[in-house]
Amino acid sequence: MGRYTSLVLHVFSGTGNSLRVAGWLSELCDRSKTQVVRIGKTGTPKPVPTPETITGFVFPTHGFTAPWVVLRHGLRLPRVKGGAAFVIATRAGSWPGFLLPGLSGSAVFTVALILLCKGYRIKGLRGLDMPSNWMSLHWGISRKYADKIIERGKHNIERLAQKIFSGGRHLFSFNNALELALGIALVPISAGYLLVGRFALAKLFYANWKCNSCGQCACDCPVGAIIMKGRNVKKPYWTFACESCMHCMGYCPEKAVEASHPLAVILYFISTFSLAGVIGKWLISVNPGAVILGSIVSNRLIQLMLNYAYILISLFLVYILFYYLMRIRMVNRIFTYLTLTHYYRRYHEPGISRKDYTNKDLFSEKDRTSSR
Ligand SMILES: Cc1cc2nc3c(=O)[nH]c(=O)nc-3n(C[C@H](O)[C@H](O)[C@H](O)COP(=O)(O)O)c2cc1C
């Protein structure tokens, strides 16, 4: 494989796009020289690279940055002395008659910065368009258009791999400059996503009445965030560890996993209520002696912390109530008919099956064509 003797790929993937990209890279390098580290599953060994190894991070963009599970994985890597690395964030491409690119924002730069601090030398950065998988927001992309986007993605990866694996760099490009500028501008949104958004999105998932309690979603969840709850009839329950990666929704054989839009509206109103402000005013009004306490609560930082705790606790409590209400068939049907995902087409990368998530090696291009 040119300049390097082995490739270590750290991969996280919800609906298979990033897994597909990792598969291409492993084909282009040499499958026998590729080692795969699955991000998200605890206990995966983290190989220490030699100067002849090149390490790659491949993952989806979430909220214009890298998913928390990927950042955490990077932060936990051991320090190395000068191993080469590259970072690829797949992003939401769509096809309204032409390739409309997604925006990976700060995703590759944040992970690259972590790797730099760990002692890696960065050789390549790229936001790569693959079919958008955000099915809580929009219907899944059709097979015809997904194939067009995937084909372009493959072409771009071939060019990138050729350059990097032969010892070159891919750092300065118009695409990277634009992503960096927009990524910096969008930092407040990305921070909001990591601190609050991902928790709120996790709590929108539920199983509709078609769920037959098979437990596949819990068993396959890439981050182990779903538990089967219930004494007699068990139903999936999404914990705060959920990354909203859409694996459960994309692969459920019954199309039973939904993201509730009515609940999103309810959660929005509940979580935007400023609890800290109300407590501060109430303390001062009921007891003038509590002015000091009231002014402490009015402190901006304390207000932020109180409101943050309030948002997380209210998400947790409302979701528990929602979860038990969804066990009542009639209520489940009403919420499901009001939920857009019920009408949406599901998406997962066409050639990636459930078993590809647990394969020791990545699939080959041969496997992909035979699975079509
Ligand atoms: C919760 C969530 C947030 C997303 N945020 C973005 C985003 O900010 N920008 C973007 O271009 N794509 C975004 N996407 C789309 C995915 O990054 C993209 O479809 C990716 O290829 C999915 O890869 P995977 O199948 O390996 O998970 C988002 C998807 C999800 C589910």
The ligand as a Gaussian input file, in Angstrom:
#p B3LYP/6-31G(d) Opt

LIG

0 1
 C      -28.738000      12.981000      14.359000
 C      -28.107000      13.259000      13.027000
 C      -27.485000      14.472000      12.795000
 C      -26.904000      14.728000      11.553000
 N      -26.285000      15.940000      11.350000
 C      -25.717000      16.206000      10.148000
 C      -25.060000      17.449000       9.918000
 O      -24.973000      18.308000      10.779000
 N      -24.511000      17.675000       8.690000
 C      -24.560000      16.733000       7.686000
 O      -24.061000      16.987000       6.599000
 N      -25.158000      15.532000       7.901000
 C      -25.724000      15.244000       9.099000
 N      -26.335000      14.028000       9.305000
 C      -26.315000      13.003000       8.219000
 C      -25.252000      11.927000       8.417000
 O      -24.037000      12.482000       8.884000
 C      -24.952000      11.191000       7.120000
 O      -26.096000      10.699000       6.503000
 C      -23.963000      10.049000       7.338000
 O      -23.472000       9.618000       6.099000
 C      -24.548000       8.857000       8.076000
 O      -23.523000       7.889000       8.203000
 P      -23.717000       6.457000       8.893000
 O      -24.692000       5.706000       8.021000
 O      -22.369000       5.853000       8.861000
 O      -24.226000       6.696000      10.258000
 C      -26.932000      13.751000      10.521000
 C      -27.557000      12.531000      10.771000
 C      -28.146000      12.288000      12.004000
 C      -28.823000      10.959000      12.223000

